[in-house]
Amino acid sequence: MPVYWLPEDELRFPHPNESSPDGLLAVGGDLSPERLLLAYSWGIFPWYSADDPILWWSPDPRFVLFPNDLKVSKSMRPYFNQQKYRVTYDTSFSEVIKACSAIPRDGQVSTWITPEMIQAYELLHKLGYAHSVEVWQDDMLVGGLYGIAMGKVFFGESMFAKATNASKFGFITLVRDLKGKGYQLVDCQQETRHLASMGAQRMKRSEFLERLEKNRTLPLSAGNWKEGVF
């Protein structure tokens, strides 16, 4: 299948079904809020290295978590019983995304969270679409994650931890709160053992896109979660 080149002056994407076997759909375009929101609403996300053009992906299968399927291991339960960490939302978005960009990843020579990406998602955060989860130990930021909320789907992007199980603590807290607010799905993008252990599973892209079609009929509910929108 061909990989499409996106002009910066035209806001569109080919259908995700036209992705290559590895999930690559398109190249180029920009990281404007309008393009990013259009991309996520159709199950497309940017992922590329600093020396590459912008690459847009829609993998098949998708890795997702239904909030009802969240699994909390026995080893994690003492962390919640003892309230070892404190969780906040949207209080330190810039610190969280920069920490995610700085964490070494197995098999990755450089980060895909480039300065250009950081700037784009910071703008989405200011507009009320990108959100951060902060995990604190006393007054120290020891973990967190960020992603995009649209309708009743949360599109997770990246997480980091500087203390044992801090990112898991934040993710579990988030999913529990999403469930309480009626969210129907958490998009984890690609499979990892870390997320699988908490109940995430594979989903065919066709089913994922069907769910997103329904989700596009729901209001975006943009706002700062710190201020009570969440």
C-alpha beads as a LAMMPS data file, in Angstrom:
LAMMPS data file: protein, C-alpha beads

230 atoms
229 bonds

1 atom types
1 bond types

-500.0 500.0 xlo xhi
-500.0 500.0 ylo yhi
-500.0 500.0 zlo zhi

Masses

1 110.0

Atoms # bond

1 1 1 0.000 0.000 0.000
2 1 1 1.242 3.553 -0.693
3 1 1 2.245 5.870 2.140
4 1 1 0.550 9.226 1.682
5 1 1 2.299 12.602 1.807
6 1 1 0.308 15.222 3.706
7 1 1 0.601 18.861 2.626
8 1 1 0.721 21.408 5.439
9 1 1 -1.971 23.566 3.841
10 1 1 -4.609 20.806 3.617
11 1 1 -6.209 19.332 6.711
12 1 1 -6.962 15.710 5.861
13 1 1 -5.818 12.118 6.305
14 1 1 -6.342 9.009 4.203
15 1 1 -8.577 6.388 5.809
16 1 1 -6.699 4.373 8.476
17 1 1 -7.487 1.176 6.568
18 1 1 -4.957 2.337 3.983
19 1 1 -2.066 1.959 6.444
20 1 1 0.889 -0.230 5.546
21 1 1 1.141 -3.645 7.271
22 1 1 3.254 -2.128 10.059
23 1 1 0.702 0.631 10.629
24 1 1 2.356 3.570 8.833
25 1 1 -0.339 5.668 7.154
26 1 1 1.094 9.022 6.121
27 1 1 4.100 11.334 6.156
28 1 1 4.300 15.093 6.511
29 1 1 1.710 17.654 7.490
30 1 1 2.180 19.490 10.764
31 1 1 1.450 19.196 14.475
32 1 1 -1.205 21.893 14.652
33 1 1 -3.971 21.360 17.222
34 1 1 -6.526 20.966 14.427
35 1 1 -4.547 18.214 12.710
36 1 1 -3.733 16.395 15.945
37 1 1 -7.355 16.375 17.075
38 1 1 -8.501 15.169 13.658
39 1 1 -5.868 12.431 13.770
40 1 1 -6.832 11.133 17.219
41 1 1 -10.527 11.203 16.399
42 1 1 -9.740 8.726 13.598
43 1 1 -7.313 6.560 15.566
44 1 1 -4.162 8.079 14.047
45 1 1 -1.166 9.320 16.038
46 1 1 2.278 10.814 15.266
47 1 1 5.417 8.858 16.133
48 1 1 8.804 9.655 14.671
49 1 1 12.423 10.460 15.509
50 1 1 14.012 13.901 15.498
51 1 1 15.708 13.377 12.126
52 1 1 12.561 12.050 10.400
53 1 1 9.614 13.861 8.837
54 1 1 6.361 13.572 10.803
55 1 1 5.115 9.973 10.557
56 1 1 1.458 9.110 11.209
57 1 1 0.391 5.629 12.380
58 1 1 -2.699 3.505 12.785
59 1 1 -1.575 0.002 13.814
60 1 1 -3.614 -3.167 13.496
61 1 1 -4.309 -4.640 15.980
62 1 1 -4.658 -1.839 18.501
63 1 1 -3.866 -2.279 22.194
64 1 1 -6.668 -0.984 24.394
65 1 1 -8.020 -1.198 27.921
66 1 1 -11.681 -1.248 28.895
67 1 1 -11.884 0.479 32.305
68 1 1 -14.043 -2.374 33.609
69 1 1 -11.216 -4.809 32.797
70 1 1 -8.565 -3.038 34.877
71 1 1 -6.464 -5.497 36.884
72 1 1 -4.713 -4.464 40.073
73 1 1 -2.086 -7.013 41.094
74 1 1 -1.651 -8.163 44.687
75 1 1 1.743 -6.468 44.745
76 1 1 0.115 -3.097 43.960
77 1 1 -2.620 -3.259 46.581
78 1 1 -0.386 -2.240 49.515
79 1 1 0.552 0.932 47.599
80 1 1 -3.103 1.985 47.629
81 1 1 -3.890 0.700 51.113
82 1 1 -0.978 2.732 52.470
83 1 1 -1.545 5.634 50.060
84 1 1 2.144 5.565 49.277
85 1 1 1.779 8.145 46.516
86 1 1 -0.432 11.172 45.866
87 1 1 -2.009 11.748 42.432
88 1 1 -3.002 15.033 40.813
89 1 1 -4.222 16.023 37.356
90 1 1 -3.061 18.831 35.058
91 1 1 -0.839 20.515 37.642
92 1 1 2.544 19.921 35.971
93 1 1 1.939 18.992 32.318
94 1 1 5.249 20.358 31.031
95 1 1 7.235 18.543 33.704
96 1 1 5.461 15.262 32.943
97 1 1 5.938 15.310 29.176
98 1 1 9.576 16.358 29.528
99 1 1 10.183 13.584 32.039
100 1 1 8.591 11.099 29.617
101 1 1 10.941 12.310 26.880
102 1 1 14.003 11.867 29.107
103 1 1 13.330 8.328 30.370
104 1 1 15.527 5.705 28.592
105 1 1 13.481 3.095 26.691
106 1 1 14.575 -0.426 25.812
107 1 1 15.513 -0.623 22.143
108 1 1 15.321 3.147 21.586
109 1 1 18.450 5.141 20.869
110 1 1 16.688 8.516 21.031
111 1 1 13.334 9.814 22.191
112 1 1 10.350 10.254 19.882
113 1 1 9.052 13.010 22.164
114 1 1 10.989 15.726 20.369
115 1 1 10.952 19.444 21.280
116 1 1 8.486 19.918 18.410
117 1 1 6.192 17.285 19.913
118 1 1 6.487 18.789 23.392
119 1 1 5.530 22.208 22.081
120 1 1 2.543 20.792 20.172
121 1 1 1.157 18.847 23.141
122 1 1 1.737 21.731 25.537
123 1 1 -0.500 23.777 23.248
124 1 1 -3.123 21.017 23.239
125 1 1 -2.932 21.058 27.030
126 1 1 -3.534 24.818 27.129
127 1 1 -6.557 24.271 24.880
128 1 1 -7.916 21.656 27.303
129 1 1 -7.462 18.475 25.247
130 1 1 -4.157 17.050 26.503
131 1 1 -3.978 16.057 30.144
132 1 1 -1.342 14.949 32.600
133 1 1 -1.382 12.655 35.604
134 1 1 1.196 13.498 38.267
135 1 1 2.369 11.037 40.919
136 1 1 3.975 12.594 43.990
137 1 1 6.014 11.237 46.882
138 1 1 5.862 14.037 49.413
139 1 1 6.600 17.057 47.205
140 1 1 8.670 15.199 44.594
141 1 1 7.297 14.277 41.167
142 1 1 8.166 10.573 40.901
143 1 1 5.917 9.417 38.062
144 1 1 3.194 10.320 35.652
145 1 1 1.662 10.043 32.216
146 1 1 -0.104 12.169 29.637
147 1 1 -2.599 11.725 26.838
148 1 1 -5.569 13.139 24.941
149 1 1 -9.199 13.024 26.083
150 1 1 -11.906 13.139 23.417
151 1 1 -15.500 12.188 24.033
152 1 1 -15.348 9.110 26.266
153 1 1 -11.977 7.798 25.039
154 1 1 -8.618 8.571 26.618
155 1 1 -5.691 8.232 24.209
156 1 1 -2.616 7.452 26.287
157 1 1 0.718 8.697 24.986
158 1 1 3.573 8.022 27.388
159 1 1 4.416 7.460 31.046
160 1 1 7.466 7.610 33.283
161 1 1 8.516 6.494 36.748
162 1 1 11.366 7.537 39.024
163 1 1 10.131 5.464 41.961
164 1 1 8.968 1.860 42.162
165 1 1 5.552 1.343 40.544
166 1 1 4.869 5.084 40.434
167 1 1 3.629 5.034 36.832
168 1 1 1.399 2.030 37.579
169 1 1 -0.042 3.860 40.578
170 1 1 -0.863 6.857 38.396
171 1 1 -2.306 4.770 35.569
172 1 1 -4.529 2.705 37.877
173 1 1 -5.789 5.852 39.586
174 1 1 -6.544 7.436 36.217
175 1 1 -8.427 4.411 34.874
176 1 1 -10.522 4.193 38.040
177 1 1 -11.433 7.861 37.721
178 1 1 -12.142 7.500 33.990
179 1 1 -14.500 4.641 34.786
180 1 1 -16.298 6.816 37.310
181 1 1 -16.776 9.483 34.638
182 1 1 -18.223 7.049 32.117
183 1 1 -15.184 6.710 29.848
184 1 1 -15.514 3.651 27.651
185 1 1 -11.981 3.001 26.425
186 1 1 -8.313 3.749 27.029
187 1 1 -6.180 3.615 23.892
188 1 1 -2.743 2.225 24.739
189 1 1 -1.664 2.269 21.060
190 1 1 0.829 -0.623 21.055
191 1 1 1.218 -3.747 23.138
192 1 1 3.509 -3.872 26.174
193 1 1 3.747 -6.432 28.968
194 1 1 3.421 -3.587 31.466
195 1 1 -0.029 -2.638 30.146
196 1 1 -1.090 -6.227 29.469
197 1 1 -0.536 -7.023 33.138
198 1 1 -3.158 -4.384 33.991
199 1 1 -5.789 -5.788 31.651
200 1 1 -5.087 -4.215 28.270
201 1 1 -5.835 -6.354 25.225
202 1 1 -5.598 -6.435 21.454
203 1 1 -8.450 -5.090 19.369
204 1 1 -8.861 -5.268 15.599
205 1 1 -8.504 -1.876 13.980
206 1 1 -11.910 -2.264 12.343
207 1 1 -13.580 -2.596 15.764
208 1 1 -11.502 0.247 17.171
209 1 1 -12.579 2.521 14.314
210 1 1 -16.228 1.577 14.827
211 1 1 -15.957 2.668 18.444
212 1 1 -14.285 5.915 17.447
213 1 1 -17.065 6.627 14.940
214 1 1 -19.554 6.576 17.806
215 1 1 -17.176 8.548 20.006
216 1 1 -16.996 11.366 17.435
217 1 1 -20.669 12.104 18.077
218 1 1 -19.915 12.994 21.716
219 1 1 -18.841 16.434 22.955
220 1 1 -15.103 17.007 23.432
221 1 1 -15.490 18.472 26.949
222 1 1 -12.247 20.431 26.777
223 1 1 -10.940 21.968 29.982
224 1 1 -8.375 21.756 32.740
225 1 1 -8.904 18.679 34.904
226 1 1 -7.324 20.477 37.843
227 1 1 -10.212 22.920 37.757
228 1 1 -12.848 20.261 38.187
229 1 1 -13.842 19.559 34.564
230 1 1 -12.760 15.965 35.076

Bonds

1 1 1 2
2 1 2 3
3 1 3 4
4 1 4 5
5 1 5 6
6 1 6 7
7 1 7 8
8 1 8 9
9 1 9 10
10 1 10 11
11 1 11 12
12 1 12 13
13 1 13 14
14 1 14 15
15 1 15 16
16 1 16 17
17 1 17 18
18 1 18 19
19 1 19 20
20 1 20 21
21 1 21 22
22 1 22 23
23 1 23 24
24 1 24 25
25 1 25 26
26 1 26 27
27 1 27 28
28 1 28 29
29 1 29 30
30 1 30 31
31 1 31 32
32 1 32 33
33 1 33 34
34 1 34 35
35 1 35 36
36 1 36 37
37 1 37 38
38 1 38 39
39 1 39 40
40 1 40 41
41 1 41 42
42 1 42 43
43 1 43 44
44 1 44 45
45 1 45 46
46 1 46 47
47 1 47 48
48 1 48 49
49 1 49 50
50 1 50 51
51 1 51 52
52 1 52 53
53 1 53 54
54 1 54 55
55 1 55 56
56 1 56 57
57 1 57 58
58 1 58 59
59 1 59 60
60 1 60 61
61 1 61 62
62 1 62 63
63 1 63 64
64 1 64 65
65 1 65 66
66 1 66 67
67 1 67 68
68 1 68 69
69 1 69 70
70 1 70 71
71 1 71 72
72 1 72 73
73 1 73 74
74 1 74 75
75 1 75 76
76 1 76 77
77 1 77 78
78 1 78 79
79 1 79 80
80 1 80 81
81 1 81 82
82 1 82 83
83 1 83 84
84 1 84 85
85 1 85 86
86 1 86 87
87 1 87 88
88 1 88 89
89 1 89 90
90 1 90 91
91 1 91 92
92 1 92 93
93 1 93 94
94 1 94 95
95 1 95 96
96 1 96 97
97 1 97 98
98 1 98 99
99 1 99 100
100 1 100 101
101 1 101 102
102 1 102 103
103 1 103 104
104 1 104 105
105 1 105 106
106 1 106 107
107 1 107 108
108 1 108 109
109 1 109 110
110 1 110 111
111 1 111 112
112 1 112 113
113 1 113 114
114 1 114 115
115 1 115 116
116 1 116 117
117 1 117 118
118 1 118 119
119 1 119 120
120 1 120 121
121 1 121 122
122 1 122 123
123 1 123 124
124 1 124 125
125 1 125 126
126 1 126 127
127 1 127 128
128 1 128 129
129 1 129 130
130 1 130 131
131 1 131 132
132 1 132 133
133 1 133 134
134 1 134 135
135 1 135 136
136 1 136 137
137 1 137 138
138 1 138 139
139 1 139 140
140 1 140 141
141 1 141 142
142 1 142 143
143 1 143 144
144 1 144 145
145 1 145 146
146 1 146 147
147 1 147 148
148 1 148 149
149 1 149 150
150 1 150 151
151 1 151 152
152 1 152 153
153 1 153 154
154 1 154 155
155 1 155 156
156 1 156 157
157 1 157 158
158 1 158 159
159 1 159 160
160 1 160 161
161 1 161 162
162 1 162 163
163 1 163 164
164 1 164 165
165 1 165 166
166 1 166 167
167 1 167 168
168 1 168 169
169 1 169 170
170 1 170 171
171 1 171 172
172 1 172 173
173 1 173 174
174 1 174 175
175 1 175 176
176 1 176 177
177 1 177 178
178 1 178 179
179 1 179 180
180 1 180 181
181 1 181 182
182 1 182 183
183 1 183 184
184 1 184 185
185 1 185 186
186 1 186 187
187 1 187 188
188 1 188 189
189 1 189 190
190 1 190 191
191 1 191 192
192 1 192 193
193 1 193 194
194 1 194 195
195 1 195 196
196 1 196 197
197 1 197 198
198 1 198 199
199 1 199 200
200 1 200 201
201 1 201 202
202 1 202 203
203 1 203 204
204 1 204 205
205 1 205 206
206 1 206 207
207 1 207 208
208 1 208 209
209 1 209 210
210 1 210 211
211 1 211 212
212 1 212 213
213 1 213 214
214 1 214 215
215 1 215 216
216 1 216 217
217 1 217 218
218 1 218 219
219 1 219 220
220 1 220 221
221 1 221 222
222 1 222 223
223 1 223 224
224 1 224 225
225 1 225 226
226 1 226 227
227 1 227 228
228 1 228 229
229 1 229 230
